Amino acid sequence: MLYLCNTNITTMYRKLLYLLAGVSLLSTTYAQIAPDGTVMSKNVVITDMQGNAHDLYEYTSQGKHVVLDFFRTLCGFCWAHHNAGYFNDYYLSYGAPGTISDVMVIGFEVDQNSTDENVRGTGNTLGDWTKGVDYPIANETDQSKIYNAITTFIPSGSFGTPALVLVCSDRSFYKLTTSMNADAIRAAAQSKCGNLSLEEIRMPGSISYIGPNPSGDYIDAGVVEGGTPVQLAVFNSLGQKMKAESMRIGQGVYRIETRNWEEGIYILKVEAESGSEIRRFIVRH
């Protein structure tokens, strides 16, 4: 019989067991979510770890869509998805203050035995689930609230994690997959939810497109034509100006070279006679 006395080895062994257990669940994770286009039959109110309530009906009535990540702290595939950063990239691009803010992204730990300390990286967990995450995370311990949220989207109440859900403003919902980066999630939202209501009206000089996001060597910014020049500026997270240009009339799309910039979050600001707009983007090499 093999005895694992070394703490590090024991921890690694435990994590390996949970990862292997996740393999058996992966093939059924998405199939158990209700069929695409199903409409929410009841509301879900989620309280995050800071005590803030998130009412899904309220978000959708504001014309927003919602992206949900149901995960467990000991789920290997959940941890891989977390570390990929796709949901956080999406939130920083379209949901955070200073962006178009037409989406709310919420993480939901669904194991009632997981504590807030587990979510923050202490004890029975694969790591710190709050690291690199700017959107809210909920860790409900009330089984009835967990069950209400789960069965809204997964009628059987039994599922593997991660379970990733897109909820449109009409309250219909759709499956997402772990391979979808921020651009793919945006494409899915536009395809499934139709015109994202907060993007329908664009004033001259406003930003119509920014991508790829995250960027590597460059990022393209599309600006709505208006007949007068617009001023474009990019700032890093410290507020330092990285770029400043005057876009000529008819240019439409402006390419910003980012290959020599440090990784991080940047802010694009466009000013025109009709007003100004800012959008965030990420540089990742």
Buried (B, 14 or more C-beta within 10 A) or exposed (E): EEEEEEEEEEEEEBBEEBBEEBEEBBEEBBEBBBEEEBEBEEEBEBBBBEEEEBEBBEBBEEBBBBBBBBBBBBBBBBBBBBEBBBBBBBBBBBBBEEBBBBBBBBBBBBBBEBBEEBBBBEEBBBBBBBEEBBBBBBBBEEEEBBBBBBBBBBEEEEBBBBBBBBBBBBBBBBBBEBEBBBBBBBEBBEEBBEEBBBBEEEEBBBBEBBBBBBBEEEBBBBBBBBEEBBBBBBBBEEEEEBBEEEBEEEBBEBEBEBEEBEEEBBBBBBBBEBEEBBBBBBBEE
